[in-house]
């Protein structure tokens, strides 16, 4: 098992030229399999030791995206979000003011629930709303 402290960095470093080349090759191959429902990756440590590891489709797609970014010489950082967000976290993700987000919640444009005395928003609902807004912007620009 890898030590998670190996991955902690305030400023992720861009890949070396060699790593970028390898990332490009591997991302191109993996991209061919993005439509597979239950992808597995084979890990081979030597000729005698291999193991197939099933990973979630979303994790597989993230891996392809990470490799594509590395292939372009970009440093990559991973950010995780809890399934339930505070209203301020949701406002930050949408890049809107907190009062405006509260209006969206009160109007029902974004579903929310009250837990004890705090209003919470599902991360999935915030992303869905953000995608809808971005689609509307694209349509407007196309017109």
WOTANOR-V644529 format. One record per run of one state. SS is the DSSP state (helix for helix, strand for strand, loop for the rest). FROM is the first residue (numbers start at 1). TO is the last residue. If there is no record, write none. Layout:
ss: <SS | SS>
from: <FROM | FROM>
to: <TO | TO>
This chain:
ss: <loop | helix | loop | helix | loop | strand | loop | strand | loop | helix | loop | strand | helix | loop | helix | loop | strand | loop | strand | helix | loop>
from: <1 | 4 | 8 | 17 | 32 | 40 | 47 | 49 | 55 | 57 | 72 | 84 | 87 | 95 | 98 | 108 | 113 | 116 | 118 | 123 | 143>
to: <3 | 7 | 16 | 31 | 39 | 46 | 48 | 54 | 56 | 71 | 83 | 86 | 94 | 97 | 107 | 112 | 115 | 117 | 122 | 142 | 143>
